[in-house]
Amino acid sequence: MRFELDDTLMGEILFFMENQEGNFVLDTQEANVIDVYNNDSEEKFNFDDERFMSLPEWDSQDGYRLMENFSSGLKNPIVRQELTNALNRKKGVFRAYRDVLSQYPEAEKMWYAYKERNMKDTVLAWYNSLREEWGLEPVGIEPEDNSSLIFEDFNIRQGIDDFSFLAETVNGDLAGEVKANNDITSADGQILHINYLEVNPLYRGMGLGKALLGKVLEKADEKNLDVSIDLPSDSDFFSRSLHLENFNPVMKRFFRKSGK
C-alpha cells in the first residue's frame, strides 16, 4: 500500500530504527510504527506485504560506522582524538562516545545534526526504492541549514574597540577573539588591518574564526574600508575562507630567528 512520508512519519521511523529491543513494522494504512511484541497478540495482525512492511535496516554496526565517519571528519584535533579513543575501547563504546561528547556541547550538537541527517538519507533511500516499485518519481528532502546549531552556545559581541569582537561560551569563557585597526593608509585611503584572530583550541574547526572574521568585514563594509590580514605559514586551511570573502594574497613575509 502506498503512503506519504511526511515529517511526522519520518520522525517516528527514525525513533524506532535505533531501538534493537522490539520488532517494529510500519503500518502503511495508519501511517505509524507498530511494535509487534508489545501489542495484545501477534496473531491479531493479519500481516500482508502491502499493509505492513519492515523499517529501513539499521543496527549497531551502522551506528558505529556513523560515529567513525563523524569523528574522522572533525577538524578539532582534541575532540577528534578523544572520540577516536572512545571508539577503540573493547567494551562500552557507545556510552564512552556519548560521555566524551557531553563534555563538548558544540561538538555534541554537531553530532546529533550529522546523525539525523545521515539517518534521514537512509530512510529517504528506502522510501524512494518503494516509490520506484510504485512507478512514482523519487522525492528529496530540502537540505537543512545546521550552521546555526554550531553557534547556539556562543555569544559573539563587540569588544572595547570598534573593530574587535569576542566569542564567549554560555558560561562566559573566552572561545575566540579578533582585533583590527585602521592605522594603515594606502593611495586608495585607509586600510583596516586585522592584527589578531585567535580561537581557543577546544573550539577550533567549528567555524568560529570565520564568524569573527565576518563581524569585522561587516564593520569594514559599513565604513567602506579595504581589509588586510597576515597569516602564519601553516594557516592554509584558513586561507580558503579568505578566498571566499574575496581576499587576494599580495605578499609573502619571511622570518629569520635570532642566532642568539
C-alpha positions in Angstrom: 0.0 0.0 0.0 1.3 3.4 -0.9 1.9 6.0 1.8 3.3 9.5 2.2 6.5 10.1 4.1 5.7 13.3 5.9 7.8 14.9 8.7 5.8 13.1 11.4 6.2 9.7 10.0 9.9 10.4 9.2 10.4 11.2 12.9 8.7 8.1 14.1 10.7 5.9 11.8 13.9 7.5 12.9 13.0 6.9 16.5 12.3 3.2 16.2 15.1 2.4 13.8 17.6 2.6 16.6 15.6 0.5 19.0 17.0 -3.0 19.0 14.6 -4.3 21.7 11.4 -4.7 19.7 10.1 -6.0 16.4 8.9 -2.9 14.7 6.9 -2.7 11.4 5.3 0.2 9.5 1.5 0.1 9.2 1.2 1.9 5.9 -2.6 2.2 6.3 -2.4 4.0 9.6 0.9 5.7 8.8 2.5 4.7 12.1 5.0 2.3 13.5 3.9 -0.8 15.5 5.8 -2.9 18.0 4.6 -6.4 17.2 5.8 -7.9 20.5 4.1 -5.2 22.7 0.7 -5.4 21.2 -2.0 -7.7 22.7 -1.2 -10.6 20.4 0.9 -11.1 17.4 -1.8 -13.4 16.0 -4.2 -10.5 15.9 -2.3 -8.9 13.0 -3.1 -10.1 9.6 0.3 -9.3 8.1 0.5 -8.9 4.4 3.1 -7.4 2.1 1.0 -4.4 1.2 -0.1 -3.0 4.5 2.8 -3.9 6.8 6.5 -3.6 6.0 9.8 -3.7 7.8 11.6 -0.5 8.6 14.9 0.5 6.9 17.7 -1.7 8.1 19.8 -0.1 10.9 21.9 -1.9 13.5 24.7 -1.2 15.9 27.3 -1.6 13.2 25.6 1.2 11.2 25.7 3.3 14.3 29.4 2.6 14.9 30.3 3.4 11.3 28.4 6.7 11.6 30.4 7.6 14.7 33.7 6.7 12.9 32.8 8.9 10.0 31.8 11.8 12.1 34.9 11.6 14.3 37.3 11.4 11.4 35.8 14.5 9.8 36.1 16.7 12.9 38.7 19.5 12.4 39.2 19.9 16.2 42.1 17.6 17.0 41.4 17.4 20.7 37.8 16.3 20.4 38.6 14.0 17.4 41.3 12.2 19.4 39.1 11.7 22.5 36.2 10.3 20.3 38.7 8.0 18.5 39.9 6.7 21.8 36.3 6.0 22.9 35.7 4.1 19.6 38.8 2.0 20.2 37.5 0.7 23.6 36.7 -3.0 23.7 33.6 -2.5 25.8 31.1 0.3 26.4 31.9 2.1 23.2 28.6 3.8 22.7 28.4 5.1 26.3 32.0 6.2 26.2 31.4 8.1 23.0 28.4 9.9 24.5 30.4 10.7 27.6 33.0 12.4 25.5 30.5 14.4 23.5 28.8 15.6 26.7 32.0 17.4 27.6 31.9 19.4 24.4 28.4 20.8 23.9 29.2 22.3 20.5 30.5 19.1 19.1 27.6 17.2 20.6 25.1 19.4 18.7 27.1 18.9 15.5 27.0 15.1 16.1 23.2 14.9 16.6 22.6 17.1 13.5 25.0 14.9 11.5 23.4 11.7 12.8 19.9 12.8 12.0 20.9 14.0 8.5 22.5 10.7 7.6 19.7 8.6 9.1 17.2 10.6 7.1 19.2 9.9 4.0 18.8 6.2 4.8 15.1 6.4 5.2 14.7 8.5 2.1 16.7 6.0 0.0 14.4 3.2 1.4 11.3 5.2 0.6 12.4 6.1 -2.9 13.1 2.4 -3.6 9.4 1.8 -2.8 8.3 4.7 -5.0 10.3 3.2 -7.8 8.3 0.0 -7.4 5.1 2.0 -7.4 6.1 3.7 -10.6 6.5 7.1 -9.0 9.2 9.7 -9.2 11.8 9.9 -6.4 11.4 12.6 -3.8 14.0 14.6 -1.9 14.3 16.5 1.4 15.3 20.1 1.4 18.8 20.4 2.8 18.9 21.7 6.3 21.0 24.6 7.4 22.7 23.4 10.6 25.1 26.2 10.8 23.1 28.0 13.5 23.4 24.9 15.7 27.1 25.5 15.9 26.7 28.9 17.5 23.8 28.4 19.8 26.2 28.0 22.7 28.4 31.0 21.7 27.8 34.7 22.1 29.7 37.0 19.7 29.9 40.5 21.0 31.8 43.7 20.2 35.0 44.3 22.3 36.3 47.6 23.6 37.3 48.9 20.1 35.1 49.3 17.0 36.9 46.5 15.2 37.3 44.0 18.0 34.9 41.1 18.7 34.8 38.4 21.3 33.3 34.9 21.1 32.2 33.5 24.5 30.6 30.3 25.6 27.3 30.4 27.6 29.5 30.1 30.7 31.4 33.3 29.8 34.6 31.5 28.8 36.5 33.1 26.0 36.3 31.0 22.9 37.9 33.4 20.3 38.8 36.9 19.6 39.6 39.2 16.7 41.2 42.7 16.7 41.8 45.1 13.9 42.8 48.8 13.4 42.7 51.2 10.5 46.0 53.0 11.1 47.4 51.9 7.7 47.0 54.3 4.8 47.3 53.5 1.1 46.9 55.5 -2.1 43.2 54.5 -2.1 42.6 55.5 1.5 42.7 53.8 4.9 43.1 50.1 5.3 41.7 48.1 8.1 44.3 45.6 9.2 43.3 42.5 11.2 46.3 42.0 13.6 44.8 39.4 15.8 42.5 36.4 15.2 42.6 33.5 17.6 40.2 30.7 18.5 40.7 28.6 21.7 42.0 25.1 20.6 38.9 23.5 22.2 36.6 25.3 19.8 38.6 25.2 16.5 37.1 23.6 13.4 33.6 24.8 14.3 33.5 28.0 12.2 34.2 30.5 15.0 37.2 32.0 13.2 35.1 32.6 10.1 32.3 34.0 12.2 34.6 36.5 13.9 36.1 37.5 10.6 32.6 38.1 9.3 31.9 40.6 12.1 35.0 42.6 11.2 34.1 42.6 7.5 30.6 43.8 8.2 32.1 46.8 10.1 34.6 47.4 7.3 31.8 47.4 4.7 29.9 50.0 6.8 32.9 52.3 6.7 33.9 51.4 3.1 37.4 50.2 4.2 39.7 47.8 2.5 40.9 45.0 4.7 44.2 43.2 5.1 45.4 40.3 7.3 48.7 38.4 7.8 48.5 34.7 8.2 51.1 32.3 9.7 52.7 30.0 7.1 50.8 27.0 8.5 47.3 28.5 8.1 46.5 27.3 4.6 43.2 25.9 5.9 42.0 29.4 6.8 43.2 31.0 3.6 40.3 29.1 1.9 37.9 31.1 4.0 39.6 34.3 3.0 39.4 33.5 -0.7 35.6 33.0 -0.3 35.5 36.6 1.2 37.3 37.9 -1.9 40.7 38.3 -0.2 43.7 38.1 -2.6 47.3 37.4 -1.4 49.6 40.4 -2.1 52.9 39.5 -0.4 54.9 36.8 1.4 56.5 37.6 4.8 59.8 35.8 5.5 61.1 35.4 9.1 64.6 34.7 10.4 65.0 33.7 14.1 67.8 35.2 16.1 71.0 33.2 16.3 71.4 34.0 19.9 
